[in-house]
Amino acid sequence: MRTRNKQATREAISEAALRLALEKGPDGLALVRVRDIAEAAGVAPRTYNNYFSSREEAICAFQADQARRLGRALRDRPVEESLDNAVIAATIEVFADPEPDRGGLKMIMSTPTLQGEALKAFAMAEGPLAAAIAERLGDDTDELRPVVLAAAVAAAVRAAGQHWLSSADPWPFAEVLGEALRQVLGPRALDRS
């Protein structure tokens, strides 16, 4: 119960930070103050500081949490499912259900400091994802292949997001993400030879 309460507080702060930044317009990030975020989330500024060290970290917390869940989501897929299908299904489950908020994702992908925070989140998730891939392949986690595949999946998620945002009439994000993942997880990527 305590873990759930902490996660709910973390999510409330993150949602408030993103909402306030979006409401302030193109320069919203620079205009949002910690006390405003804390008030909007219903917590004290000190509580905010216990969870996040910066506005950027608070705004990107949802993406960071998603990225950290990816390795677990892959482990939860049926063992008889092929690696490519399992990775695609797990990634779509984590990043496209529900569909991302276009305004929030656009702010994150177009603001340099937020881009850096989002990249940090993906980089932290690559290790657990590589370990889950190695388990499915029966590879030693020190091998290069699972690490490269995990990095390629992270890159595909970012590329799918950029493509989805740049499309005037985009497909659902799940479809764009699935196509991006198929580009990196095709038969040649998974071939052991």
C-alpha positions as CSV (number, residue, x, y, z in Angstrom):
1,M,0.0,0.0,0.0
2,R,2.8,2.4,0.8
3,T,4.5,1.7,-2.6
4,R,1.2,2.4,-4.3
5,N,0.8,5.7,-2.4
6,K,4.3,6.8,-3.3
7,Q,3.7,5.9,-7.0
8,A,0.4,7.8,-6.9
9,T,2.1,10.9,-5.4
10,R,4.9,10.6,-8.0
11,E,2.3,10.4,-10.8
12,A,0.3,13.4,-9.4
13,I,3.4,15.6,-9.3
14,S,4.4,14.5,-12.8
15,E,1.0,15.1,-14.3
16,A,0.7,18.5,-12.6
17,A,4.2,19.6,-13.9
18,L,3.4,18.6,-17.5
19,R,-0.1,20.2,-17.3
20,L,1.2,23.5,-16.0
21,A,4.0,23.6,-18.5
22,L,1.6,23.0,-21.4
23,E,-0.8,25.6,-20.0
24,K,2.0,28.3,-20.0
25,G,2.6,27.9,-23.7
26,P,5.8,27.5,-25.7
27,D,8.1,28.7,-22.9
28,G,6.0,27.0,-20.3
29,L,8.8,25.0,-18.8
30,A,10.7,28.1,-17.8
31,L,7.6,29.7,-16.3
32,V,6.6,26.8,-14.0
33,R,7.8,26.9,-10.4
34,V,8.2,24.1,-8.0
35,R,5.7,25.6,-5.6
36,D,3.1,25.8,-8.4
37,I,3.6,22.2,-9.3
38,A,3.4,21.1,-5.6
39,E,0.2,23.1,-5.1
40,A,-1.4,21.7,-8.2
41,A,-0.5,18.2,-7.1
42,G,-1.8,18.7,-3.6
43,V,1.6,18.2,-1.9
44,A,4.1,20.4,-0.1
45,P,7.2,21.7,-2.0
46,R,9.3,19.6,0.3
47,T,7.4,16.5,-0.8
48,Y,8.0,17.5,-4.4
49,N,11.7,17.7,-3.7
50,N,11.7,14.2,-2.2
51,Y,10.5,12.8,-5.5
52,F,12.2,15.0,-8.1
53,S,15.4,17.1,-8.4
54,S,14.1,19.2,-11.3
55,R,11.1,20.2,-13.3
56,E,12.5,18.3,-16.3
57,E,12.7,15.1,-14.3
58,A,9.1,15.6,-13.0
59,I,7.7,16.2,-16.5
60,C,9.5,13.2,-17.9
61,A,8.7,10.9,-15.0
62,F,5.9,9.1,-16.9
63,Q,8.2,8.3,-19.7
64,A,10.8,7.1,-17.3
65,D,8.3,4.9,-15.5
66,Q,7.2,3.4,-18.8
67,A,10.8,2.7,-19.9
68,R,11.5,1.0,-16.6
69,R,8.5,-1.3,-17.0
70,L,9.5,-2.5,-20.4
71,G,11.8,-5.3,-19.2
72,R,9.1,-6.6,-16.9
73,A,6.5,-6.4,-19.7
74,L,8.8,-8.5,-21.9
75,R,9.2,-11.1,-19.1
76,D,5.5,-11.3,-18.8
77,R,4.9,-12.3,-22.4
78,P,4.2,-16.0,-23.2
79,V,7.5,-18.0,-23.5
80,E,6.3,-19.7,-26.7
81,E,5.9,-16.2,-28.4
82,S,8.8,-15.4,-30.8
83,L,11.2,-12.7,-29.5
84,D,10.2,-10.2,-32.2
85,N,6.5,-10.6,-31.5
86,A,7.1,-10.5,-27.7
87,V,9.2,-7.3,-27.9
88,I,6.7,-5.6,-30.2
89,A,3.7,-6.6,-28.0
90,A,5.4,-5.6,-24.8
91,T,6.6,-2.2,-26.2
92,I,3.2,-1.3,-27.6
93,E,1.6,-2.3,-24.3
94,V,3.9,-0.1,-22.3
95,F,4.2,2.9,-24.7
96,A,1.0,3.0,-26.7
97,D,-1.7,1.9,-24.2
98,P,-3.1,4.4,-23.7
99,E,-2.1,6.5,-26.7
100,P,0.4,9.2,-25.7
101,D,-0.7,12.8,-25.2
102,R,0.4,14.6,-28.4
103,G,0.9,17.9,-26.7
104,G,2.9,16.5,-23.8
105,L,5.1,14.3,-26.1
106,K,5.6,17.2,-28.5
107,M,6.8,19.4,-25.6
108,I,9.2,16.7,-24.4
109,M,10.6,16.0,-27.9
110,S,11.0,19.6,-28.8
111,T,12.5,21.1,-25.6
112,P,16.3,20.3,-25.4
113,T,16.4,19.9,-21.6
114,L,13.3,17.6,-21.7
115,Q,14.8,15.6,-24.6
116,G,17.9,15.0,-22.4
117,E,15.8,13.9,-19.5
118,A,13.8,11.5,-21.7
119,L,17.0,10.1,-23.2
120,K,18.3,9.5,-19.7
121,A,15.1,7.5,-18.9
122,F,15.5,5.4,-22.0
123,A,19.2,4.8,-21.2
124,M,18.3,3.6,-17.7
125,A,15.8,1.1,-19.2
126,E,18.1,-0.5,-21.7
127,G,19.9,-2.6,-19.1
128,P,16.7,-4.3,-17.7
129,L,15.4,-4.7,-21.3
130,A,18.7,-6.3,-22.4
131,A,18.6,-8.7,-19.5
132,A,15.0,-9.7,-20.4
133,I,16.0,-10.2,-24.1
134,A,19.0,-12.2,-23.0
135,E,16.8,-14.5,-20.9
136,R,14.5,-15.1,-23.8
137,L,17.4,-15.8,-26.1
138,G,19.2,-17.9,-23.6
139,D,22.2,-15.6,-24.0
140,D,24.6,-14.5,-21.4
141,T,23.7,-10.9,-20.4
142,D,27.3,-10.0,-21.2
143,E,26.8,-10.7,-24.8
144,L,26.5,-7.8,-27.2
145,R,23.4,-8.9,-29.1
146,P,20.8,-8.3,-26.2
147,V,22.4,-4.9,-25.4
148,V,22.3,-3.8,-29.1
149,L,18.7,-5.0,-29.5
150,A,17.6,-3.1,-26.3
151,A,19.3,0.1,-27.6
152,A,17.6,-0.4,-31.0
153,V,14.2,-0.8,-29.3
154,A,14.7,2.4,-27.4
155,A,15.7,4.2,-30.6
156,A,12.7,2.8,-32.4
157,V,10.4,4.1,-29.7
158,R,11.9,7.6,-30.0
159,A,11.8,7.5,-33.8
160,A,8.2,6.4,-33.8
161,G,7.3,9.3,-31.5
162,Q,9.0,11.8,-33.7
163,H,7.4,10.4,-36.8
164,W,3.9,10.3,-35.1
165,L,4.3,13.9,-34.1
166,S,5.4,15.1,-37.5
167,S,2.5,13.5,-39.3
168,A,-0.4,15.8,-40.1
169,D,-2.8,12.9,-40.1
170,P,-1.1,10.2,-38.0
171,W,-2.0,6.6,-37.7
172,P,-2.6,5.4,-34.1
173,F,0.6,5.5,-32.2
174,A,0.5,1.7,-31.7
175,E,0.6,1.2,-35.4
176,V,3.5,3.6,-36.0
177,L,5.4,2.1,-33.1
178,G,4.8,-1.5,-34.3
179,E,6.1,-0.5,-37.8
180,A,9.2,1.1,-36.3
181,L,9.9,-2.0,-34.2
182,R,9.5,-4.3,-37.2
183,Q,12.2,-2.2,-38.9
184,V,14.8,-3.1,-36.2
185,L,13.5,-6.6,-35.1
186,G,13.2,-8.2,-38.6
187,P,14.6,-11.6,-39.3
188,R,18.1,-10.3,-40.0
189,A,18.4,-8.6,-36.6
190,L,17.5,-11.8,-34.8
191,D,19.5,-14.2,-36.9
192,R,22.2,-15.9,-34.8
193,S,24.6,-16.3,-37.8
